[in-house]
């Protein structure tokens, strides 16, 4: 899956823990189950927090990468 295949996006650049995950918690509900949300963040703590979020809430972390000091995640919403 490429980073240009997603259903919705969350721009969390410039935000710090816990704001990116709080916003993610709200934004994932706007995506249909099975849909993909792309998140772009600048806070390094998201490398820990977003995988845990997915694990605890039953979402699938499809990919994560770092591009130009930004962290990019693709999450498939669970049921």
C-alpha positions in Angstrom: 0.0 0.0 0.0 1.4 3.4 -0.9 1.1 6.5 1.2 -1.4 8.0 -1.3 -4.0 5.4 -0.7 -6.1 6.5 2.3 -9.7 7.6 3.1 -9.0 10.4 5.5 -6.0 12.3 7.0 -5.0 13.8 10.4 -2.4 16.5 10.5 -0.9 16.5 13.9 2.2 18.4 13.0 3.4 20.7 15.8 1.4 19.0 18.5 2.9 17.2 21.5 1.9 14.3 23.6 -0.9 13.6 24.4 -2.6 15.8 21.7 -1.8 13.6 18.6 -3.3 10.5 20.1 -6.3 12.4 21.5 -7.0 13.8 18.0 -6.4 10.3 16.5 -9.0 8.9 18.9 -11.6 11.3 17.6 -10.6 11.2 13.9 -10.6 7.4 13.6 -14.3 7.5 14.3 -14.8 9.5 11.1 -13.4 6.6 9.0 -15.6 3.6 8.1 -14.5 0.3 9.5 -11.9 -1.1 7.1 -11.0 2.4 5.9 -7.5 3.9 6.1 -6.5 7.0 8.0 -3.2 8.7 7.3 -1.5 10.6 10.2 1.3 13.0 9.9 3.0 14.1 13.1 6.2 15.7 14.3 6.3 14.5 17.9 8.7 11.5 18.3 6.5 10.1 21.1 4.0 9.1 18.4 6.4 6.3 17.4 5.5 4.7 20.7 1.9 6.0 21.3 0.3 5.3 17.9 1.3 1.6 17.8 0.0 1.1 21.3 -3.2 3.0 20.4 -3.8 0.5 17.5 -3.0 -2.5 19.6 -5.3 -1.6 22.5 -8.2 -0.5 20.3 -8.0 -3.1 17.6 -6.9 -1.1 14.7 -4.2 -2.2 12.2 -1.1 -0.2 11.8 -0.4 -0.7 8.1 2.8 1.3 7.9 4.9 3.9 9.6 7.8 5.9 8.2 9.8 9.0 8.8 10.1 11.7 6.1 11.8 15.0 6.6 11.4 15.0 10.4 7.8 14.0 10.1 6.3 10.7 11.1 3.7 9.2 8.8 1.3 6.4 9.7 -1.4 4.5 7.9 -4.0 2.9 10.1 -6.8 0.6 9.0 -9.8 1.1 11.3 -11.0 -2.0 13.0 -14.6 -3.0 13.6 
